[in-house]
Amino acid sequence: MAKQTHIVGLLLFLILLLPQASACLDTEPQRIWENQAPPAAEGLSTDKDGSIRTTVEISKVGQETARFMLWRAMMGENLTEAEIREEVDRAMVENGTNPDWPSFDTIIASGSNAAIPHGDGDSKGAGPRQVRMGDTVVVDLGARVDDWVSDITRTYSLGQPNETVLDAYMTVYEAQNLTFPLIEAGTQAWTLDNLAREYIKSKGYGDYFIHSLGHGFGVCVHERPLLSSGTDDPLFGLTYNQDFLTNIDAITIEPGIYIAEMEFGIRIEDDFLVNNGGHEFVSEIIPRDAEWFIILEGDYDPIEMGVPWIKTSSEETEESESSSMPWFGAPLEMLMTIGLAAVLLRRQD
């Protein structure tokens, strides 16, 4: 009887799971058939919050790795989106994310691919495109610890961005900031989206914010509630925009602007734990300001970072000046110095 009750419980869990995004559908049934106990549906354990905090710390390592790899690409190293993803994933596994059940496929979307919210669809978000100076790159990643996940996006400009790209970035940044005071238990999910969307629209980018503001996450990367002021969202596949935030929710806030004709996209995504008095901004430990967004040559030292083959412009200038000196330049300079010293000594005598 107990076994039958357990089976019925597992089936009910799957039924409850069906409205969630497809990210879970490939993994949760596998856990059931392997007789692994499913996680608590309500996610009330203190382990949930602690695990999510740990996943964010691992995601911070992932974003730091991504930024450094993008700097290397900017400095002329031949690196593709896929190669950068490989390094990012390796760093997160080394720091504790579940290697067998990732939160989702890391997205490294550069140039024109950044104008697609989930990047190169043929390569699960990171393809063969070579990343280079001048690109805007969207890096969307997450970790999994004790079955709980994170979902964090940062965007990077490889070199100084043009005026439009910088304006779009700051618009997304400010739109995200506007929602923070409303993140608390009792807020209706759609109102957050509406606030950010109206601000982005007021800045002239309304047609380029093409997905919902955010979503819940926990065991699955896309869960209730959906933070949308529309009735449906094809990107997340969820329609729970009428939900109210509760004190057990974990949510993302991720406004974005995607301009295909200019071959760039911007998204900033952060993770929050909702509570009765407001929220915990868990991913605040990962920078998101303009200084972090713009990658410049001087941000890293090649020797300190273990990539001595990368030459900065100052080093190249020194080498160029050195190589332009004729072979007799240094000996001639030495002879002139000796001659001048001899003249001075003779005058003293």
C-alpha positions as a LaTeX table, in Angstrom:
\begin{tabular}{lrrr}
\hline
Residue & $x$ (\AA) & $y$ (\AA) & $z$ (\AA) \\
\hline
Met1 & 0.00 & 0.00 & 0.00 \\
Ala2 & 2.81 & 2.39 & 0.93 \\
Lys3 & 4.55 & 1.65 & $-2.37$ \\
Gln4 & 1.33 & 2.36 & $-4.31$ \\
Thr5 & 0.92 & 5.64 & $-2.44$ \\
His6 & 4.50 & 6.57 & $-3.34$ \\
Ile7 & 3.88 & 5.83 & $-7.02$ \\
Val8 & 0.66 & 7.88 & $-6.99$ \\
Gly9 & 2.56 & 10.73 & $-5.36$ \\
Leu10 & 5.24 & 10.63 & $-8.03$ \\
Leu11 & 2.62 & 10.66 & $-10.79$ \\
Leu12 & 0.89 & 13.64 & $-9.19$ \\
Phe13 & 4.24 & 15.40 & $-9.04$ \\
Leu14 & 4.72 & 14.85 & $-12.77$ \\
Ile15 & 1.22 & 16.14 & $-13.50$ \\
Leu16 & 1.93 & 19.29 & $-11.50$ \\
Leu17 & 5.18 & 19.65 & $-13.39$ \\
Leu18 & 3.64 & 19.57 & $-16.87$ \\
Pro19 & 2.74 & 23.30 & $-17.09$ \\
Gln20 & 6.34 & 24.23 & $-16.38$ \\
Ala21 & 8.85 & 24.93 & $-19.09$ \\
Ser22 & 10.32 & 22.13 & $-21.17$ \\
Ala23 & 13.68 & 22.55 & $-19.41$ \\
Cys24 & 12.33 & 20.24 & $-16.68$ \\
Leu25 & 10.55 & 17.71 & $-18.81$ \\
Asp26 & 13.74 & 16.00 & $-19.94$ \\
Thr27 & 15.15 & 15.66 & $-16.44$ \\
Glu28 & 12.38 & 15.16 & $-13.88$ \\
Pro29 & 10.94 & 11.92 & $-15.38$ \\
Gln30 & 14.47 & 10.52 & $-15.51$ \\
Arg31 & 14.80 & 11.13 & $-11.76$ \\
Ile32 & 11.50 & 9.33 & $-11.18$ \\
Trp33 & 12.41 & 6.24 & $-13.20$ \\
Glu34 & 15.75 & 6.02 & $-11.43$ \\
Asn35 & 13.81 & 5.90 & $-8.12$ \\
Gln36 & 15.35 & 9.13 & $-6.92$ \\
Ala37 & 13.09 & 11.06 & $-4.58$ \\
Pro38 & 11.69 & 14.20 & $-6.22$ \\
Pro39 & 12.36 & 17.53 & $-4.53$ \\
Ala40 & 9.72 & 19.08 & $-2.31$ \\
Ala41 & 7.16 & 20.71 & $-4.60$ \\
Glu42 & 6.83 & 23.80 & $-2.42$ \\
Gly43 & 10.58 & 24.32 & $-1.99$ \\
Leu44 & 10.23 & 25.41 & 1.63 \\
Ser45 & 13.46 & 24.00 & 3.03 \\
Thr46 & 16.21 & 26.34 & 4.20 \\
Asp47 & 18.48 & 24.27 & 1.97 \\
Lys48 & 16.75 & 25.83 & $-1.03$ \\
Asp49 & 17.88 & 29.37 & $-0.23$ \\
Gly50 & 21.36 & 28.25 & 0.82 \\
Ser51 & 21.80 & 26.15 & $-2.31$ \\
Ile52 & 20.65 & 28.99 & $-4.56$ \\
Arg53 & 23.15 & 31.31 & $-2.91$ \\
Thr54 & 25.87 & 28.76 & $-3.63$ \\
Thr55 & 24.79 & 28.43 & $-7.27$ \\
Val56 & 25.07 & 32.21 & $-7.62$ \\
Glu57 & 28.60 & 32.15 & $-6.22$ \\
Ile58 & 29.50 & 29.52 & $-8.82$ \\
Ser59 & 27.79 & 31.60 & $-11.51$ \\
Lys60 & 29.98 & 34.53 & $-10.47$ \\
Val61 & 33.03 & 32.38 & $-11.31$ \\
Gly62 & 31.40 & 31.57 & $-14.65$ \\
Gln63 & 30.84 & 35.23 & $-15.52$ \\
Glu64 & 34.36 & 36.19 & $-14.45$ \\
Thr65 & 35.75 & 33.40 & $-16.62$ \\
Ala66 & 33.58 & 34.50 & $-19.55$ \\
Arg67 & 34.71 & 38.11 & $-19.26$ \\
Phe68 & 38.38 & 37.12 & $-19.22$ \\
Met69 & 37.94 & 34.78 & $-22.21$ \\
Leu70 & 36.16 & 37.57 & $-24.09$ \\
Trp71 & 39.08 & 39.89 & $-23.32$ \\
Arg72 & 41.42 & 37.31 & $-24.82$ \\
Ala73 & 39.26 & 37.18 & $-27.96$ \\
Met74 & 39.23 & 40.98 & $-28.11$ \\
Met75 & 43.03 & 40.98 & $-27.91$ \\
Gly76 & 43.22 & 38.85 & $-31.03$ \\
Glu77 & 43.14 & 35.26 & $-29.80$ \\
Asn78 & 41.10 & 33.03 & $-32.12$ \\
Leu79 & 38.20 & 31.93 & $-29.92$ \\
Thr80 & 34.70 & 30.85 & $-30.91$ \\
Glu81 & 31.53 & 31.07 & $-28.85$ \\
Ala82 & 31.67 & 27.31 & $-28.32$ \\
Glu83 & 35.28 & 27.40 & $-27.11$ \\
Ile84 & 34.50 & 30.15 & $-24.64$ \\
Arg85 & 31.49 & 28.18 & $-23.36$ \\
Glu86 & 33.70 & 25.15 & $-22.83$ \\
Glu87 & 36.03 & 27.16 & $-20.57$ \\
Val88 & 33.13 & 28.72 & $-18.68$ \\
Asp89 & 31.46 & 25.36 & $-18.06$ \\
Arg90 & 34.75 & 23.82 & $-16.95$ \\
Ala91 & 35.29 & 26.61 & $-14.42$ \\
Met92 & 31.80 & 26.17 & $-12.96$ \\
Val93 & 32.18 & 22.39 & $-12.67$ \\
Glu94 & 35.52 & 22.87 & $-10.90$ \\
Asn95 & 33.73 & 25.15 & $-8.44$ \\
Gly96 & 30.92 & 22.77 & $-7.60$ \\
Thr97 & 28.08 & 22.83 & $-10.11$ \\
Asn98 & 26.47 & 19.48 & $-10.94$ \\
Pro99 & 28.36 & 18.21 & $-14.04$ \\
Asp100 & 25.68 & 15.69 & $-14.98$ \\
Trp101 & 22.58 & 17.86 & $-14.70$ \\
Pro102 & 23.31 & 21.47 & $-15.69$ \\
Ser103 & 20.92 & 24.30 & $-14.99$ \\
Phe104 & 20.76 & 24.80 & $-18.78$ \\
Asp105 & 23.12 & 25.10 & $-21.74$ \\
Thr106 & 25.36 & 28.13 & $-21.28$ \\
Ile107 & 24.69 & 30.84 & $-23.87$ \\
Ile108 & 27.57 & 32.78 & $-25.43$ \\
Ala109 & 25.89 & 34.94 & $-28.08$ \\
Ser110 & 28.12 & 37.38 & $-29.95$ \\
Gly111 & 27.53 & 39.96 & $-32.66$ \\
Ser112 & 24.40 & 39.18 & $-34.66$ \\
Asn113 & 23.75 & 36.13 & $-32.46$ \\
Ala114 & 23.36 & 38.49 & $-29.48$ \\
Ala115 & 20.26 & 39.89 & $-31.17$ \\
Ile116 & 18.66 & 36.45 & $-30.69$ \\
Pro117 & 17.63 & 36.01 & $-27.03$ \\
His118 & 18.98 & 32.46 & $-26.79$ \\
Gly119 & 21.80 & 32.83 & $-29.29$ \\
Asp120 & 22.73 & 30.36 & $-32.02$ \\
Gly121 & 19.80 & 27.95 & $-32.03$ \\
Asp122 & 21.65 & 25.38 & $-34.12$ \\
Ser123 & 24.36 & 25.07 & $-31.47$ \\
Lys124 & 22.31 & 25.39 & $-28.27$ \\
Gly125 & 23.39 & 28.95 & $-27.66$ \\
Ala126 & 27.11 & 28.91 & $-28.50$ \\
Gly127 & 28.25 & 28.20 & $-32.02$ \\
Pro128 & 31.26 & 28.38 & $-34.36$ \\
Arg129 & 31.23 & 32.16 & $-34.73$ \\
Gln130 & 34.58 & 33.71 & $-33.84$ \\
Val131 & 34.31 & 36.41 & $-31.19$ \\
Arg132 & 36.18 & 39.62 & $-32.00$ \\
Met133 & 36.80 & 43.25 & $-31.12$ \\
Gly134 & 33.67 & 45.40 & $-31.42$ \\
Asp135 & 31.22 & 42.60 & $-30.58$ \\
Thr136 & 28.50 & 42.83 & $-28.00$ \\
Val137 & 28.25 & 39.45 & $-26.25$ \\
Val138 & 25.39 & 38.09 & $-24.13$ \\
Val139 & 26.51 & 35.49 & $-21.56$ \\
Asp140 & 23.61 & 33.61 & $-19.95$ \\
Leu141 & 24.59 & 30.87 & $-17.50$ \\
Gly142 & 23.57 & 29.07 & $-14.33$ \\
Ala143 & 24.75 & 26.46 & $-11.85$ \\
Arg144 & 23.01 & 23.61 & $-10.03$ \\
Val145 & 23.69 & 22.60 & $-6.43$ \\
Asp146 & 21.58 & 20.04 & $-4.51$ \\
Asp147 & 18.98 & 20.20 & $-7.29$ \\
Trp148 & 18.51 & 23.99 & $-7.03$ \\
Val149 & 19.59 & 26.28 & $-9.88$ \\
Ser150 & 20.56 & 29.84 & $-10.76$ \\
Asp151 & 20.04 & 31.80 & $-13.98$ \\
Ile152 & 22.17 & 34.92 & $-14.51$ \\
Thr153 & 22.96 & 36.98 & $-17.60$ \\
Arg154 & 25.55 & 39.65 & $-18.23$ \\
Thr155 & 26.30 & 41.48 & $-21.47$ \\
Tyr156 & 29.78 & 42.62 & $-22.49$ \\
Ser157 & 31.10 & 45.09 & $-25.05$ \\
Leu158 & 34.47 & 44.12 & $-26.51$ \\
Gly159 & 35.98 & 47.57 & $-26.63$ \\
Gln160 & 34.27 & 50.94 & $-26.30$ \\
Pro161 & 30.67 & 50.61 & $-27.57$ \\
Asn162 & 29.03 & 53.10 & $-29.89$ \\
Glu163 & 26.49 & 55.57 & $-28.54$ \\
Thr164 & 23.43 & 53.44 & $-29.41$ \\
Val165 & 24.77 & 50.29 & $-27.76$ \\
Leu166 & 25.73 & 52.16 & $-24.59$ \\
Asp167 & 22.35 & 53.91 & $-24.46$ \\
Ala168 & 20.55 & 50.58 & $-24.88$ \\
Tyr169 & 22.63 & 49.05 & $-22.10$ \\
Met170 & 21.90 & 51.87 & $-19.66$ \\
Thr171 & 18.20 & 51.70 & $-20.57$ \\
Val172 & 18.11 & 48.00 & $-19.67$ \\
Tyr173 & 20.10 & 48.69 & $-16.51$ \\
Glu174 & 17.72 & 51.43 & $-15.34$ \\
Ala175 & 14.62 & 49.44 & $-16.29$ \\
Gln176 & 15.84 & 46.61 & $-14.10$ \\
Asn177 & 16.58 & 48.99 & $-11.21$ \\
Leu178 & 13.04 & 50.41 & $-11.36$ \\
Thr179 & 11.50 & 47.04 & $-10.51$ \\
Phe180 & 13.52 & 46.36 & $-7.36$ \\
Pro181 & 11.24 & 48.22 & $-4.88$ \\
Leu182 & 8.27 & 46.10 & $-6.04$ \\
Ile183 & 9.91 & 42.72 & $-5.52$ \\
Glu184 & 8.13 & 41.44 & $-2.42$ \\
Ala185 & 5.44 & 38.98 & $-1.44$ \\
Gly186 & 2.00 & 40.19 & $-2.56$ \\
Thr187 & 3.10 & 41.97 & $-5.74$ \\
Gln188 & 1.27 & 40.73 & $-8.83$ \\
Ala189 & 3.84 & 39.36 & $-11.24$ \\
Trp190 & 2.67 & 41.22 & $-14.34$ \\
Thr191 & 3.10 & 44.66 & $-12.73$ \\
Leu192 & 6.89 & 44.26 & $-12.65$ \\
Asp193 & 6.97 & 43.56 & $-16.38$ \\
Asn194 & 4.67 & 46.49 & $-17.09$ \\
Leu195 & 6.86 & 48.93 & $-15.17$ \\
Ala196 & 10.07 & 47.90 & $-16.94$ \\
Arg197 & 8.37 & 47.66 & $-20.34$ \\
Glu198 & 6.89 & 51.15 & $-20.13$ \\
Tyr199 & 10.28 & 52.60 & $-19.23$ \\
Ile200 & 12.00 & 50.84 & $-22.14$ \\
Lys201 & 9.21 & 52.02 & $-24.44$ \\
Ser202 & 9.68 & 55.62 & $-23.23$ \\
Lys203 & 13.32 & 55.42 & $-24.32$ \\
Gly204 & 12.35 & 54.38 & $-27.84$ \\
Tyr205 & 13.17 & 50.67 & $-27.58$ \\
Gly206 & 9.67 & 49.27 & $-27.01$ \\
Asp207 & 9.68 & 47.14 & $-30.16$ \\
Tyr208 & 12.99 & 45.56 & $-29.19$ \\
Phe209 & 12.01 & 44.16 & $-25.78$ \\
Ile210 & 10.63 & 40.90 & $-27.14$ \\
His211 & 10.19 & 38.62 & $-24.13$ \\
Ser212 & 8.85 & 38.68 & $-20.58$ \\
Leu213 & 10.68 & 40.49 & $-17.80$ \\
Gly214 & 11.41 & 37.30 & $-15.90$ \\
His215 & 10.24 & 34.05 & $-14.38$ \\
Gly216 & 10.40 & 31.88 & $-11.35$ \\
Phe217 & 13.13 & 29.28 & $-10.90$ \\
Gly218 & 14.04 & 26.58 & $-8.42$ \\
Val219 & 14.53 & 22.96 & $-9.38$ \\
Cys220 & 13.76 & 24.00 & $-12.95$ \\
Val221 & 15.25 & 27.04 & $-14.59$ \\
His222 & 11.80 & 28.22 & $-15.79$ \\
Glu223 & 8.98 & 27.93 & $-13.26$ \\
Arg224 & 6.04 & 29.95 & $-11.98$ \\
Pro225 & 5.45 & 32.80 & $-11.78$ \\
Leu226 & 5.86 & 34.35 & $-15.22$ \\
Leu227 & 6.62 & 38.06 & $-14.95$ \\
Ser228 & 4.71 & 39.19 & $-18.02$ \\
Ser229 & 2.18 & 41.91 & $-18.73$ \\
Gly230 & 0.98 & 39.94 & $-21.76$ \\
Thr231 & $-1.11$ & 36.78 & $-21.84$ \\
Asp232 & 1.53 & 34.48 & $-23.24$ \\
Asp233 & 5.26 & 34.26 & $-23.78$ \\
Pro234 & 6.60 & 32.01 & $-26.54$ \\
Leu235 & 10.16 & 32.28 & $-25.24$ \\
Phe236 & 9.45 & 30.82 & $-21.80$ \\
Gly237 & 6.30 & 28.89 & $-22.74$ \\
Leu238 & 4.50 & 30.00 & $-19.57$ \\
Thr239 & 1.25 & 31.91 & $-19.00$ \\
Tyr240 & 1.17 & 32.46 & $-15.25$ \\
Asn241 & 1.29 & 36.25 & $-15.41$ \\
Gln242 & $-1.64$ & 36.65 & $-12.97$ \\
Asp243 & 0.26 & 35.06 & $-10.08$ \\
Phe244 & 1.17 & 37.00 & $-6.97$ \\
Leu245 & 4.72 & 36.77 & $-5.65$ \\
Thr246 & 4.99 & 34.68 & $-2.47$ \\
Asn247 & 7.62 & 34.47 & 0.24 \\
Ile248 & 8.89 & 31.16 & $-1.12$ \\
Asp249 & 9.50 & 32.39 & $-4.67$ \\
Ala250 & 12.85 & 32.70 & $-6.39$ \\
Ile251 & 12.58 & 34.91 & $-9.49$ \\
Thr252 & 14.67 & 36.45 & $-12.24$ \\
Ile253 & 14.47 & 40.02 & $-13.50$ \\
Glu254 & 15.89 & 40.16 & $-17.04$ \\
Pro255 & 14.94 & 43.06 & $-19.30$ \\
Gly256 & 16.51 & 43.04 & $-22.74$ \\
Ile257 & 16.85 & 44.96 & $-25.99$ \\
Tyr258 & 17.62 & 43.14 & $-29.26$ \\
Ile259 & 18.26 & 45.07 & $-32.47$ \\
Ala260 & 18.93 & 42.64 & $-35.31$ \\
Glu261 & 19.59 & 45.31 & $-37.95$ \\
Met262 & 22.44 & 46.65 & $-35.81$ \\
Glu263 & 23.66 & 43.15 & $-34.91$ \\
Phe264 & 23.60 & 43.50 & $-31.15$ \\
Gly265 & 21.55 & 42.53 & $-28.13$ \\
Ile266 & 21.56 & 43.49 & $-24.46$ \\
Arg267 & 20.24 & 41.53 & $-21.49$ \\
Ile268 & 20.90 & 41.85 & $-17.76$ \\
Glu269 & 19.44 & 39.07 & $-15.62$ \\
Asp270 & 19.56 & 38.77 & $-11.86$ \\
Asp271 & 18.24 & 36.35 & $-9.24$ \\
Phe272 & 16.10 & 37.28 & $-6.23$ \\
Leu273 & 14.68 & 35.42 & $-3.24$ \\
Val274 & 11.29 & 36.93 & $-2.40$ \\
Asn275 & 10.27 & 37.47 & 1.22 \\
Asn276 & 7.55 & 39.29 & 3.16 \\
Gly277 & 9.66 & 42.36 & 3.79 \\
Gly278 & 11.01 & 42.65 & 0.26 \\
His279 & 13.69 & 40.47 & $-1.28$ \\
Glu280 & 17.26 & 39.25 & $-1.20$ \\
Phe281 & 19.22 & 40.38 & $-4.25$ \\
Val282 & 21.30 & 37.20 & $-4.43$ \\
Ser283 & 23.25 & 37.92 & $-7.62$ \\
Glu284 & 24.25 & 41.42 & $-6.54$ \\
Ile285 & 27.73 & 39.94 & $-6.01$ \\
Ile286 & 28.20 & 39.91 & $-9.80$ \\
Pro287 & 28.88 & 43.41 & $-11.22$ \\
Arg288 & 26.48 & 44.78 & $-13.82$ \\
Asp289 & 27.47 & 48.44 & $-14.16$ \\
Ala290 & 28.85 & 50.09 & $-17.29$ \\
Glu291 & 32.44 & 49.56 & $-16.15$ \\
Trp292 & 31.88 & 45.78 & $-16.01$ \\
Phe293 & 29.97 & 45.84 & $-19.31$ \\
Ile294 & 32.81 & 47.47 & $-21.26$ \\
Ile295 & 35.91 & 45.30 & $-21.63$ \\
Leu296 & 39.06 & 47.32 & $-22.25$ \\
Glu297 & 42.62 & 46.32 & $-23.06$ \\
Gly298 & 43.96 & 47.38 & $-19.68$ \\
Asp299 & 41.47 & 45.34 & $-17.66$ \\
Tyr300 & 43.82 & 42.35 & $-17.43$ \\
Asp301 & 47.58 & 41.87 & $-17.29$ \\
Pro302 & 48.69 & 39.09 & $-19.66$ \\
Ile303 & 51.55 & 37.97 & $-17.41$ \\
Glu304 & 49.47 & 37.92 & $-14.22$ \\
Met305 & 46.64 & 36.07 & $-15.99$ \\
Gly306 & 48.97 & 33.42 & $-17.43$ \\
Val307 & 48.63 & 34.39 & $-21.09$ \\
Pro308 & 52.05 & 35.94 & $-21.89$ \\
Trp309 & 51.57 & 35.40 & $-25.63$ \\
Ile310 & 48.97 & 38.19 & $-25.67$ \\
Lys311 & 50.61 & 41.53 & $-26.42$ \\
Thr312 & 49.09 & 44.83 & $-25.33$ \\
Ser313 & 49.32 & 47.87 & $-27.61$ \\
Ser314 & 52.01 & 49.45 & $-25.39$ \\
Glu315 & 54.14 & 46.30 & $-25.63$ \\
Glu316 & 53.66 & 46.19 & $-29.39$ \\
Thr317 & 54.73 & 49.85 & $-29.62$ \\
Glu318 & 57.88 & 49.19 & $-27.60$ \\
Glu319 & 58.73 & 46.17 & $-29.75$ \\
Ser320 & 58.07 & 48.18 & $-32.89$ \\
Glu321 & 60.35 & 51.01 & $-31.77$ \\
Ser322 & 63.01 & 48.52 & $-30.77$ \\
Ser323 & 62.83 & 46.67 & $-34.06$ \\
Ser324 & 62.92 & 49.95 & $-36.03$ \\
Met325 & 66.32 & 50.92 & $-34.53$ \\
Pro326 & 69.20 & 50.10 & $-36.95$ \\
Trp327 & 71.57 & 47.33 & $-35.86$ \\
Phe328 & 74.33 & 49.86 & $-35.23$ \\
Gly329 & 72.07 & 52.18 & $-33.21$ \\
Ala330 & 72.96 & 50.98 & $-29.72$ \\
Pro331 & 76.75 & 50.66 & $-30.31$ \\
Leu332 & 76.80 & 54.08 & $-31.97$ \\
Glu333 & 75.00 & 55.65 & $-29.00$ \\
Met334 & 77.56 & 54.05 & $-26.66$ \\
Leu335 & 80.51 & 55.37 & $-28.70$ \\
Met336 & 79.08 & 58.88 & $-28.69$ \\
Thr337 & 78.71 & 58.74 & $-24.89$ \\
Ile338 & 82.33 & 57.56 & $-24.48$ \\
Gly339 & 83.54 & 60.28 & $-26.83$ \\
Leu340 & 81.69 & 62.99 & $-24.93$ \\
Ala341 & 83.16 & 61.76 & $-21.64$ \\
Ala342 & 86.67 & 61.83 & $-23.15$ \\
Val343 & 86.23 & 65.44 & $-24.29$ \\
Leu344 & 85.08 & 66.51 & $-20.83$ \\
Leu345 & 88.05 & 64.80 & $-19.16$ \\
Arg346 & 90.53 & 66.47 & $-21.57$ \\
Arg347 & 89.08 & 69.89 & $-20.78$ \\
Gln348 & 89.52 & 69.25 & $-17.05$ \\
Asp349 & 93.21 & 68.38 & $-17.64$ \\
\hline
\end{tabular}
